[in-house]
Amino acid sequence: MNTAGNDEYISSADFYDYIPVYEGRSDIDYYVEQAEKTEGSVLELGCGTGRVLVPVARTGCEITGLDPSSAMLDICRKKLKEEDADVRERVTLIEGDMRDFNLGRRFSLITTPFRSFQHLETVEDQLKTLENVHRHLDDKGVFILDLFNPSMKYILDESRREEFGDEPPFYLPDGRKVTRKFRNPSVDLTKQLINCEMIYHVEHSDGKKERTVHSFKMRYVFRYEAEHLLERSGFRVLEVLGAFDGSPFGTSWPGELIITATLV
Ligand SMILES: C[S@@+](CC[C@H](N)C(=O)[O-])C[C@H]1O[C@@H](n2cnc3c(N)ncnc32)[C@H](O)[C@@H]1O
């Protein structure tokens, strides 16, 4: 679990914004569009380096980002320094945990971009978070739960117990060349937890090589399980999408699992 006392993103925060597949994700346009439709302010749970938060703030929306990783938030703060003053003024960053926060105010849009909710390892943590979302959402506000659609084919694939991946290398501004690989050393099918490793092979400009591993657990959540969790927590499901272009769930496989919900 990534908590304020154990910053599990510390080993990979520097790489995050340079990973080509992250740069190419189509979710930013989706979140910008949702924010533009919103009349009030936005709360992003697990805002990380501001990959989504900064473009949302540029639209003119006021946005609060909450994240337990000081390494990720530091990068976000640095990025905000490059923005115009009016963008910076619209952003509030809070080092905190989605399982336990109380900002004493409500938002018209609450989001969890790029699967931050899947860092929650137990149903208890999921319910605590949904209770917090419920308390912070306007009566007519919208909550967007952003998950990956679990594919049993990939989860059970034994070849993933060894290092795999064929992403092209990327370069950091200081010249380091980084090649990212993956490994899922084990899967707990009873707890729906995938042990994940993102392995960064780093080559410095002086030829020195190192290997950095970001280890974490992801809890996979199935479509109807997510809907039940939401309904149990006092939400009404509005829409279930399978991609950020608005395609309904199931039109591509495995695709995403994006659920919008409002208060009952
Ligand atoms: C994959 S990153 C997504 C960051 C950002 N939303 C984006 O779309 O690029 C997941 C983020 O969730 C955060 N996170 C993990 N556990 C969390 C928790 N309990 N509460 C809030 N954020 C958490 C991590 O620190 C990380 O920044």
The ligand as an SDF file (V2000), in Angstrom:
LIG
                    3D

 27 29  0  0  0  0  0  0  0  0999 V2000
   -0.6500    5.2610  -11.6950 C   0  0  0  0  0  0  0  0  0  0  0  0
   -0.5060    6.6640  -10.6720 S   0  0  0  0  0  0  0  0  0  0  0  0
   -1.7240    7.7420  -11.3820 C   0  0  0  0  0  0  0  0  0  0  0  0
   -1.3530    9.2060  -11.2030 C   0  0  0  0  0  0  0  0  0  0  0  0
   -2.2400   10.1810  -11.9600 C   0  0  0  0  0  0  0  0  0  0  0  0
   -3.6260   10.0830  -11.5390 N   0  0  0  0  0  0  0  0  0  0  0  0
   -2.1630    9.9390  -13.4590 C   0  0  0  0  0  0  0  0  0  0  0  0
   -3.1990    9.6720  -14.0660 O   0  0  0  0  0  0  0  0  0  0  0  0
   -1.0680   10.0130  -14.0110 O   0  0  0  0  0  0  0  0  0  0  0  0
   -1.3310    6.1400   -9.1970 C   0  0  0  0  0  0  0  0  0  0  0  0
   -1.2230    7.1860   -8.0940 C   0  0  0  0  0  0  0  0  0  0  0  0
   -2.0650    6.7580   -7.0110 O   0  0  0  0  0  0  0  0  0  0  0  0
   -1.4350    7.1610   -5.8250 C   0  0  0  0  0  0  0  0  0  0  0  0
   -1.9650    6.4060   -4.6950 N   0  0  0  0  0  0  0  0  0  0  0  0
   -1.6430    5.1540   -4.2760 C   0  0  0  0  0  0  0  0  0  0  0  0
   -2.2730    4.8510   -3.1450 N   0  0  0  0  0  0  0  0  0  0  0  0
   -3.0570    5.9100   -2.8380 C   0  0  0  0  0  0  0  0  0  0  0  0
   -3.9290    6.2250   -1.7630 C   0  0  0  0  0  0  0  0  0  0  0  0
   -4.1490    5.3480   -0.7900 N   0  0  0  0  0  0  0  0  0  0  0  0
   -4.5540    7.4310   -1.7600 N   0  0  0  0  0  0  0  0  0  0  0  0
   -4.3370    8.3300   -2.7590 C   0  0  0  0  0  0  0  0  0  0  0  0
   -3.5010    8.0960   -3.7950 N   0  0  0  0  0  0  0  0  0  0  0  0
   -2.8670    6.9120   -3.8250 C   0  0  0  0  0  0  0  0  0  0  0  0
    0.0580    6.9030   -6.0960 C   0  0  0  0  0  0  0  0  0  0  0  0
    0.9040    7.5880   -5.1760 O   0  0  0  0  0  0  0  0  0  0  0  0
    0.1760    7.3700   -7.5350 C   0  0  0  0  0  0  0  0  0  0  0  0
    0.5710    8.7160   -7.6120 O   0  0  0  0  0  0  0  0  0  0  0  0
  1  2  1  0
  2  3  1  0
  2 10  1  0
  3  4  1  0
  4  5  1  0
  5  6  1  0
  5  7  1  0
  7  8  2  0
  7  9  1  0
 10 11  1  0
 11 12  1  0
 11 26  1  0
 12 13  1  0
 13 14  1  0
 13 24  1  0
 14 15  1  0
 14 23  1  0
 15 16  2  0
 16 17  1  0
 17 18  1  0
 17 23  2  0
 18 19  1  0
 18 20  2  0
 20 21  1  0
 21 22  2  0
 22 23  1  0
 24 25  1  0
 24 26  1  0
 26 27  1  0
M  CHG  2   2   1   9  -1
M  END
$$$$
